[in-house]
Amino acid sequence: MPHRIEASTCGGFCSVSSVPRRAGLAVAVVAAAIGLNLAAPRADAVAPETVVRESARQADALDLALQVRERQQSLVQLYRQADARDRALVGRKAVLAQYGYTGDPGAVTAVLPLASYRVSAGFGLTGPLWEAEHGGQDFGTYLGDQIVAVAAGTVTEVAYSGAYGLRTIVTLGDGTEVWYCHQTDVSVYSGQVVDVADPIGTVGSTGNSTGPHLHLEVRPGGGSPIDPMDWLRATGLTP
C-alpha cells in the first residue's frame, strides 16, 4: 500500500520505491562533486619542488646557526685561555722581578739566584779562608732562604763535595756549569730539567763555611771558573 509523503517534499503522493531512487541520485551528485574537487588542483597548492627548496633553505639556515654557535663557543674558550695565559704571565713576571729580571717573561734568559742578599766574598780572593783562589761569588743571606736556577738547564749533580758542602750543579745548553754550594737541602735531582727561576734548594752553611751563604760558581764548558758577577751582568742583570 502506498505511503503518503508531504507535498512540500514530493509534491504529491509518492511510492516507497521512488524515494530510494531520488536518494541514490543525490548520492551520485555528491560523489561526482567530491571527485571533481579531488581532481581539480587547488589555487593555493604548493608544488613539490618548492617544498623541497624550502626544506633545503631551512636546513642550510639551521646548519649556519649551528656553525655560528660553535664559533662563538670556540671564541669564548680562546678568550678564557688567553686570560689564563695573561694571568700566568703576570704571576711569572712578578716572580722574575723578585730575582732581578723586569723584562718580558717570554724573553728571560737569566735571573739572580736569591731574592735578597748581601754581596760578600768576591771572585779571585785569596787568604786563609780558602784552600786556593776563591772561584766564585758569595751571597750572604739567611739560613733556609730559597735558591733558584739562574738559567735553564739540566741538573747534572746533587751531592756533598768537600769544602763546597752540599752542592748542586746545573749544566746549561751551551755546556756552562753553574754550581750552587753550601746548601742546607736541595729540591731537585740529577737528570732533572729546570727552567729559569725554578727552586734549586735552600741556603745553608755546609762544607767550608763561616755562616749561611750561597757560593755561586760559573764554569763555561765545565772548565775553569769565571767571575759570576761579570756573567750575570752580561745577561742584562744588575747584581
Contacts in CASP RR format, 6 or more apart in sequence:
PFRMAT RR
TARGET T0000
AUTHOR 0000-0000-0000
METHOD contacts of the structure
MODEL  1
MPHRIEASTCGGFCSVSSVPRRAGLAVAVVAAAIGLNLAAPRADAVAPET
VVRESARQADALDLALQVRERQQSLVQLYRQADARDRALVGRKAVLAQYG
YTGDPGAVTAVLPLASYRVSAGFGLTGPLWEAEHGGQDFGTYLGDQIVAV
AAGTVTEVAYSGAYGLRTIVTLGDGTEVWYCHQTDVSVYSGQVVDVADPI
GTVGSTGNSTGPHLHLEVRPGGGSPIDPMDWLRATGLTP
2 13 0 8 1.000
2 14 0 8 1.000
2 15 0 8 1.000
2 16 0 8 1.000
3 14 0 8 1.000
3 15 0 8 1.000
3 16 0 8 1.000
4 13 0 8 1.000
5 11 0 8 1.000
5 12 0 8 1.000
5 13 0 8 1.000
5 14 0 8 1.000
5 19 0 8 1.000
10 18 0 8 1.000
89 105 0 8 1.000
89 106 0 8 1.000
92 105 0 8 1.000
93 102 0 8 1.000
93 103 0 8 1.000
93 105 0 8 1.000
95 197 0 8 1.000
96 102 0 8 1.000
96 103 0 8 1.000
96 105 0 8 1.000
96 108 0 8 1.000
96 111 0 8 1.000
96 196 0 8 1.000
96 197 0 8 1.000
98 115 0 8 1.000
99 111 0 8 1.000
99 112 0 8 1.000
99 113 0 8 1.000
99 114 0 8 1.000
99 115 0 8 1.000
99 148 0 8 1.000
99 197 0 8 1.000
100 111 0 8 1.000
100 112 0 8 1.000
100 237 0 8 1.000
100 238 0 8 1.000
101 108 0 8 1.000
101 110 0 8 1.000
101 111 0 8 1.000
101 112 0 8 1.000
101 197 0 8 1.000
101 237 0 8 1.000
108 196 0 8 1.000
108 197 0 8 1.000
109 151 0 8 1.000
109 152 0 8 1.000
109 196 0 8 1.000
109 235 0 8 1.000
110 150 0 8 1.000
110 151 0 8 1.000
110 196 0 8 1.000
110 232 0 8 1.000
110 235 0 8 1.000
110 236 0 8 1.000
110 237 0 8 1.000
111 148 0 8 1.000
111 150 0 8 1.000
111 151 0 8 1.000
111 196 0 8 1.000
111 197 0 8 1.000
111 237 0 8 1.000
112 150 0 8 1.000
112 232 0 8 1.000
112 237 0 8 1.000
112 239 0 8 1.000
113 139 0 8 1.000
113 147 0 8 1.000
113 148 0 8 1.000
113 149 0 8 1.000
113 150 0 8 1.000
113 180 0 8 1.000
113 200 0 8 1.000
113 214 0 8 1.000
113 216 0 8 1.000
114 139 0 8 1.000
114 141 0 8 1.000
114 145 0 8 1.000
114 146 0 8 1.000
114 147 0 8 1.000
114 148 0 8 1.000
114 203 0 8 1.000
114 214 0 8 1.000
115 145 0 8 1.000
115 146 0 8 1.000
116 141 0 8 1.000
116 145 0 8 1.000
117 139 0 8 1.000
117 140 0 8 1.000
117 141 0 8 1.000
117 145 0 8 1.000
117 214 0 8 1.000
118 139 0 8 1.000
118 140 0 8 1.000
118 141 0 8 1.000
119 137 0 8 1.000
119 138 0 8 1.000
119 139 0 8 1.000
119 140 0 8 1.000
119 239 0 8 1.000
120 138 0 8 1.000
120 139 0 8 1.000
120 140 0 8 1.000
120 213 0 8 1.000
121 129 0 8 1.000
121 134 0 8 1.000
121 137 0 8 1.000
121 138 0 8 1.000
122 134 0 8 1.000
122 136 0 8 1.000
122 137 0 8 1.000
122 138 0 8 1.000
122 229 0 8 1.000
123 134 0 8 1.000
123 135 0 8 1.000
123 136 0 8 1.000
123 137 0 8 1.000
123 225 0 8 1.000
123 226 0 8 1.000
123 227 0 8 1.000
123 228 0 8 1.000
123 229 0 8 1.000
124 133 0 8 1.000
124 134 0 8 1.000
124 135 0 8 1.000
124 136 0 8 1.000
124 227 0 8 1.000
125 133 0 8 1.000
125 134 0 8 1.000
126 132 0 8 1.000
126 133 0 8 1.000
126 134 0 8 1.000
129 208 0 8 1.000
129 210 0 8 1.000
130 208 0 8 1.000
131 163 0 8 1.000
131 208 0 8 1.000
135 217 0 8 1.000
135 225 0 8 1.000
136 215 0 8 1.000
136 216 0 8 1.000
136 217 0 8 1.000
136 218 0 8 1.000
136 225 0 8 1.000
136 227 0 8 1.000
136 228 0 8 1.000
137 215 0 8 1.000
137 216 0 8 1.000
137 217 0 8 1.000
137 227 0 8 1.000
137 228 0 8 1.000
137 229 0 8 1.000
137 239 0 8 1.000
138 213 0 8 1.000
138 214 0 8 1.000
138 215 0 8 1.000
138 216 0 8 1.000
139 213 0 8 1.000
139 214 0 8 1.000
139 216 0 8 1.000
140 203 0 8 1.000
140 212 0 8 1.000
140 213 0 8 1.000
140 214 0 8 1.000
141 203 0 8 1.000
141 212 0 8 1.000
141 213 0 8 1.000
141 214 0 8 1.000
142 203 0 8 1.000
142 212 0 8 1.000
143 184 0 8 1.000
143 202 0 8 1.000
143 203 0 8 1.000
143 204 0 8 1.000
143 205 0 8 1.000
143 212 0 8 1.000
144 184 0 8 1.000
144 202 0 8 1.000
144 203 0 8 1.000
144 204 0 8 1.000
144 212 0 8 1.000
145 202 0 8 1.000
145 203 0 8 1.000
145 212 0 8 1.000
146 199 0 8 1.000
146 201 0 8 1.000
146 202 0 8 1.000
146 203 0 8 1.000
147 180 0 8 1.000
147 183 0 8 1.000
147 199 0 8 1.000
147 200 0 8 1.000
147 201 0 8 1.000
147 202 0 8 1.000
147 203 0 8 1.000
147 214 0 8 1.000
148 197 0 8 1.000
148 198 0 8 1.000
148 199 0 8 1.000
148 200 0 8 1.000
149 170 0 8 1.000
149 178 0 8 1.000
149 194 0 8 1.000
149 195 0 8 1.000
149 196 0 8 1.000
149 197 0 8 1.000
149 198 0 8 1.000
149 199 0 8 1.000
149 200 0 8 1.000
150 178 0 8 1.000
150 196 0 8 1.000
150 216 0 8 1.000
150 232 0 8 1.000
151 170 0 8 1.000
151 172 0 8 1.000
151 176 0 8 1.000
151 178 0 8 1.000
151 196 0 8 1.000
151 235 0 8 1.000
152 172 0 8 1.000
152 173 0 8 1.000
152 193 0 8 1.000
152 194 0 8 1.000
152 195 0 8 1.000
152 196 0 8 1.000
153 170 0 8 1.000
153 171 0 8 1.000
153 172 0 8 1.000
153 173 0 8 1.000
153 193 0 8 1.000
153 194 0 8 1.000
153 195 0 8 1.000
154 170 0 8 1.000
154 171 0 8 1.000
154 173 0 8 1.000
154 191 0 8 1.000
154 192 0 8 1.000
154 193 0 8 1.000
154 194 0 8 1.000
155 168 0 8 1.000
155 169 0 8 1.000
155 170 0 8 1.000
155 188 0 8 1.000
155 189 0 8 1.000
155 190 0 8 1.000
155 191 0 8 1.000
155 192 0 8 1.000
155 193 0 8 1.000
155 194 0 8 1.000
156 169 0 8 1.000
156 170 0 8 1.000
156 171 0 8 1.000
156 177 0 8 1.000
156 190 0 8 1.000
156 191 0 8 1.000
157 167 0 8 1.000
157 168 0 8 1.000
157 169 0 8 1.000
157 190 0 8 1.000
158 167 0 8 1.000
158 168 0 8 1.000
158 169 0 8 1.000
158 186 0 8 1.000
158 188 0 8 1.000
158 189 0 8 1.000
158 190 0 8 1.000
159 166 0 8 1.000
159 167 0 8 1.000
160 166 0 8 1.000
160 167 0 8 1.000
160 206 0 8 1.000
160 207 0 8 1.000
161 167 0 8 1.000
161 181 0 8 1.000
162 207 0 8 1.000
162 208 0 8 1.000
163 207 0 8 1.000
163 208 0 8 1.000
164 179 0 8 1.000
164 181 0 8 1.000
164 182 0 8 1.000
164 207 0 8 1.000
164 208 0 8 1.000
164 215 0 8 1.000
165 181 0 8 1.000
165 182 0 8 1.000
165 183 0 8 1.000
165 206 0 8 1.000
165 207 0 8 1.000
165 208 0 8 1.000
165 209 0 8 1.000
166 181 0 8 1.000
166 182 0 8 1.000
166 183 0 8 1.000
166 184 0 8 1.000
166 185 0 8 1.000
166 186 0 8 1.000
166 204 0 8 1.000
166 206 0 8 1.000
166 207 0 8 1.000
167 179 0 8 1.000
167 180 0 8 1.000
167 181 0 8 1.000
167 182 0 8 1.000
167 183 0 8 1.000
168 179 0 8 1.000
168 180 0 8 1.000
168 183 0 8 1.000
168 186 0 8 1.000
168 188 0 8 1.000
168 200 0 8 1.000
168 201 0 8 1.000
169 177 0 8 1.000
169 178 0 8 1.000
169 179 0 8 1.000
169 180 0 8 1.000
170 177 0 8 1.000
170 178 0 8 1.000
170 180 0 8 1.000
170 194 0 8 1.000
170 200 0 8 1.000
171 177 0 8 1.000
171 178 0 8 1.000
171 222 0 8 1.000
172 178 0 8 1.000
174 220 0 8 1.000
174 221 0 8 1.000
175 220 0 8 1.000
175 221 0 8 1.000
175 222 0 8 1.000
176 218 0 8 1.000
176 219 0 8 1.000
176 220 0 8 1.000
176 221 0 8 1.000
176 222 0 8 1.000
177 217 0 8 1.000
177 218 0 8 1.000
177 219 0 8 1.000
177 221 0 8 1.000
177 222 0 8 1.000
177 223 0 8 1.000
178 216 0 8 1.000
178 217 0 8 1.000
178 218 0 8 1.000
178 219 0 8 1.000
179 215 0 8 1.000
179 216 0 8 1.000
179 217 0 8 1.000
179 218 0 8 1.000
179 219 0 8 1.000
180 200 0 8 1.000
180 201 0 8 1.000
180 214 0 8 1.000
180 215 0 8 1.000
180 216 0 8 1.000
181 214 0 8 1.000
181 215 0 8 1.000
181 216 0 8 1.000
181 217 0 8 1.000
182 203 0 8 1.000
182 204 0 8 1.000
182 205 0 8 1.000
182 206 0 8 1.000
182 207 0 8 1.000
182 209 0 8 1.000
182 212 0 8 1.000
182 213 0 8 1.000
182 214 0 8 1.000
182 215 0 8 1.000
183 200 0 8 1.000
183 201 0 8 1.000
183 202 0 8 1.000
183 203 0 8 1.000
183 204 0 8 1.000
183 206 0 8 1.000
183 214 0 8 1.000
184 201 0 8 1.000
184 202 0 8 1.000
184 203 0 8 1.000
184 204 0 8 1.000
184 205 0 8 1.000
184 206 0 8 1.000
184 212 0 8 1.000
185 201 0 8 1.000
185 202 0 8 1.000
186 200 0 8 1.000
186 201 0 8 1.000
187 199 0 8 1.000
187 200 0 8 1.000
187 201 0 8 1.000
187 202 0 8 1.000
188 194 0 8 1.000
188 198 0 8 1.000
188 199 0 8 1.000
188 200 0 8 1.000
188 201 0 8 1.000
194 200 0 8 1.000
203 212 0 8 1.000
203 213 0 8 1.000
203 214 0 8 1.000
204 211 0 8 1.000
204 212 0 8 1.000
204 213 0 8 1.000
204 214 0 8 1.000
205 211 0 8 1.000
205 212 0 8 1.000
205 213 0 8 1.000
209 215 0 8 1.000
216 228 0 8 1.000
217 225 0 8 1.000
217 228 0 8 1.000
218 225 0 8 1.000
218 226 0 8 1.000
218 227 0 8 1.000
218 228 0 8 1.000
218 231 0 8 1.000
219 225 0 8 1.000
219 226 0 8 1.000
220 226 0 8 1.000
229 239 0 8 1.000
232 239 0 8 1.000
233 239 0 8 1.000
END
